[in-house]
Amino acid sequence: MPGAAPPRCPTHPRLAAKPTWRAHSITWLRTEAAGAPLLRRHNRIWHAVAPMPPERGLCWPGTLPPPEVMAADPAAVPLARFIGRRAVLAEGVTWLEGRIEARGQTRRIARLILEGETPEVLSLAAELGASLPLLPTPHGLDEAALALAETRPPRPRRSGPPSLAGAETTEAAFLSALAHLLDVILAESTGCRPGAGPRGVHQSRVAIRRLRSLLKLFRPVLDGPGWREWDAQLREVAQALGAARDWDVFLMGIGPATLAALDGDARVKRLLAAADRERETAYAELGRFLAGPAFRETILQGLQLGQLRAPPALDPPLAPFAARVLRKRWKRLKKAGAAMQELDSAALHEMRLDAKRLRYAAEPFAALWPGRAAKRFAKRLAALQEALGLANDAAVAAQLARQLSGRGAGGFAIGTVTGFAAGRAEGSRIAAIAAWKRLRKAPPFWKSPERLDL
């Protein structure tokens, strides 16, 4: 959290009680040449470093590709520097603390560095995380130094949906997507606090949904029982995010829209004030959850499970596998869409889930068949899901309004918001029907799995 004091050197039975400290300094340099790499100098050794992970390939949260040793560059000028100390707490475990300085600005840094990605190292990380507030960092030292020098916030390592471009097998695709989405959750969850805006909660929730959808997509090729238990942990994280997200949507959508329609009616204002108090409570509960051991266990358990490898028989080529999944989900959505005008609210909710499942599969798999067809299909599918989502948000808003009874909201305001939500839901149904008609005209972008198997 910005401005928060960095943690102190951790104490744990697995770590040294009285570590030996050594001074530690790093200098970052860069030349003025266009496209010149960021350089890092430590103990008179120069490295070219990449502050961000590669766009393709597997790179787990908290790690970056190894730096490249290079000759000294006389044209390089200092950009930032780290001044601090380090101590070895156990074999392969180092604590680093100090400050980064750049352009007259200072940022305190404290990191626990575990060397390697072996099961033993990850098991130690999980053991430490059970009692210590430790999680993979959403950005490395190089990015922190570069951000301070450029007077901007550090960039998240990854954002948005994963892309499976370049992956050839189902295992490689799944592990790449898993690493990507864990990084997104780590980055976005830091913004899940009052006053930070709704982005952190919304994007964290979307990343959890994408991850759970991928677990279902790749279930036929995931080996071992631990994945189902981990899916249950992810569901708990999603539930912890849900209340804050629902109140955010209410207070940004139907709530103020109702107030505007009634020209600032005082009774609706009192309802919105009560809703804002509920949101504050939801964010406080969410903050306690994200700072607790259950969230840390979920992240670290995902990293441990990512070390499992599927038997060759369970690792088929990716494109035929993806085509079969997409065809199955598209068939299910078309069945619901054929009777869309007669569907009740419950059935429309199920159709929204079908659209969401197809979209969360189409997003990463679209990279296997790049082109205009994939972009057109994805755009129209997103429009359908958004329209169906607005109808669902309206239904949730009506439920939230009723929950405010006896908490500062009167019957008139609750009834007015409920009625406004019902009208919004009907309008969203009409928009969803139009969006479905446009999507139905967009041919699927994936190839027949039978043709791909040839």
Steps between C-alpha positions, in 0.01 A plus 500: 500500500649840404657677794490193724816412689677192361493187716786412728723199458272200565551260785402136458630165630623420147700824478814619674427664835808728486595555138829653390447823310703629206479832319329476162482756221373497142523768231267515201624671186374570152636657183316760297484273193148408389401155617806465722454242778490578869838424652572387854842512667584311818845407630651642178301256288270640231174339396232581246167448677135481394274676755193319361445128429500384137170514312522132416623198686475391861611746768365442851395786731792654681755384241660655195731363231863489619696817421751495219862571592649768279810717467516842662332771296683835529198683355267383776388757757365429851123481520432372853674321781420264787677545833437247774605169647437131457514189715486128423222355718523140375641312207359673191311758710621862513347808661563833326409838647587861429390781272496588131597857413431679170435862400492613860232242588539208739313173530549249781541139387496170690502163325538135595677331209463124451731353239358248255154373413537145629224328699717529812534879463129544436416276795717723720323809360162347590623416850627854556184653351282313748618728782684789331348769273700389196383483139674515160563863413288653220816668362874445534781728618589598143148623427483677838824687420392588146159620620657725762739645241212564261277640779214255444347205687659160437332313217323173583684206353191388312142615448185394318431154358783257426607435143604150397687608186801277450378216724487163328380261769217520747738488797714788371186704431347438842819576694552822304142612570529398867816707551345797317180506705676451834708806413185696418339406833813600693516837325132590510437385857731777625233747384216336694466769762265791574570810297698316233203471263324188377770376261691281746195306616352470151820386328590261784157344473524469122843337530364249752213420264735454207719273708212285620371478143842379385500233771176368354631533143815302571350258754538202261877551492571606858657218698449467875220574747642829625343705223144449622593606852676804360191592297305506828761739644463726197124498551552630855715785366229584246237504772715732712520739204130470414341724764733795433448462127119486531487819706740672257269414210193613694656835596628566148190388313139457605536686831609841359284448189192469723604812691535695175160380377339631822683834487713434809223370728618508863365152572709351219800695627462332838484162328825576313664608824399168656635316194830685531532386862438143387772538239745625761422196714546267201838655416614470861411130504670451164816673626519265797458199272769611252742565788431160654649153453217362283579733210875434527436126509289523183773680304783281623298182452448599137874538453561158654239332284658662195807284555301184428546358153238309305579154361561505121164330440328797665689765302348505150569767237336827594311606186275191467434507874405869485275451198305223672452711815385805303261300284341340807452832679371673186246223449372545856467878459316462167247270663415766759504777241246322278234546772632827638180704467308249715764460772412612852748686720650179641554355152652829380740482793606151386545630146721778636717234667518307172608817318758569766640147478529524123665842522755385758592216264496711184726773646815288546432254215442777242878538469509155335289631209592868472312722260191709446259212560630445855487872580146536364375197691667614824357853469144379443526237773620768744202719405261213573659425835493868594130533418415186694723623782306827524182301548666301775637817663147639507372189676786517753428871556141423592620243755750746648234771532279263699795418730515867600164481678552606860853625426412858414286446191123538497234306314442769237866512395534122501187458288611771259844346448345154461261630234778687321709180501211303348474752216876489445488118488234502230698750294807282537303197377411686180864601451612141564261364235643746246856409601421130458370555148826676406712227657300228323603652166871483587638160392722317752868578451636160603563216257334161517683276748469210257690696237762603751562140606600400148 
